[in-house]
Amino acid sequence: MTERLFGLFDHTETRPGQDPAEWYEGRLEIIEAAEQGGFEGVFLAEHHSTPLGMVPSPSLFLAAAATRTHRIRLGTLVYCLPLYSPLRLAEEICMLDQLSGGRLDLGVGRGISPFELSYHGVPISESRARFDETLEILERALRSDSLDYQGRFHQYTDVPIELHPVQAPNPPFWFGMTTPDNAEWAGRRGMNVASFSPNAPTRELATIYRESRRKHRGSAGDLNPNVDQPRIGAIRHIYVAETDEQALAEATPAYEAFYANVTKLWLKFHTVPAFYTPDLDVARGMGVAIVGSPATVREEVERFFEESGGNYLIGGFSFGSLSQEQARRSINLFMKEVTPAFSNT
């Protein structure tokens, strides 16, 4: 049986005039609905000082989600590791895994915005070294009863570790797979992966990843020795309405608003990130946005699984100017009329 899984991804965007408490409650209700609809997991992005930053602390929101759910996995894509005290983050991870009954997925990364990092006093030139060091400390802290580490940025001597995760030896690590080099690296470390790339490049990356994971499975550097079948995911903007015309009419301005949100901080510094487009038609043509009636979306989802080499479609259903009501209707249609077609394949 071919494994085909579905999850939620949330950039956690705000809208002008949005009441934060109302926003949080609406998102928690969407996660509850996703659990009832059989979704595998939900992933939150981490951003700061942008309209994408309604959840600058993913741990806080996931703790709330843990109290409202029972089965769905709760994850990050990603914790921006250069911004954290590794010991403090390890403690939060253990708390979340305990609060959720062992449902945490631990996505980690460097962060894509040099401006967000700089606001927190982290030069982009240090981000890779800080990421590597923090990841190494996390691995040790999550698996040990005490922590010793002498690094460039962090030093720990015989620190007692009193709290441990439910999942042994640690919650599954995830990584954003964007280039052949980091696909190979993620495979070598045994991490689950998620791609933002179109289907064909995702398949190429997945092939590199699988081969690397096969070669290094069970090695000393394997971060996920408890994961038998890796998750190979891809993130797609998704919007479903009763007809193609309605879906496009509602999603097009919402996607433009998403682009404005994602580029706002970059534009402040007179540049734009090259990996986004404001044009929904372009995004649909690339396969990174799936918009239409249930029938159209089913066809595109089938194409995703056939062409990408992935086994986990992670949908960003709440984006740009979409209201929470629109996002909820879209997800409900997706769960009712799309996912059942893939439940026994």
Secondary structure, DSSP 8 states (H G I E B T S, - for coil): ----EEEEEE-----TT--HHHHHHHHHHHHHHHHHTT--EEEE----SSTT-S-S-HHHHHHHHHHH-SSSEEEEEEEEGGGS-HHHHHHHHHHHHHHTTS-EEEEEE--S-HHHHHHTT--GGGHHHHHHHHHHHHHHHHH-SEEEEE-SS-EEEEEE-----SSSS-S-EEEE--SHHHHHHHHHTT-EEEE-S-HHHHHHHHHHHHHHHHHHTTSTT-S-TT-SS--EEEEEEEEE-SSHHHHHHHHHHHHHHHHHHHHHHHHHTT---TT--S-HHHHHHHTSEEEE-HHHHHHHHHHHHHHH--SEEEEE-S-TT--HHHHHHHHHHHHHHTGGGGTT-
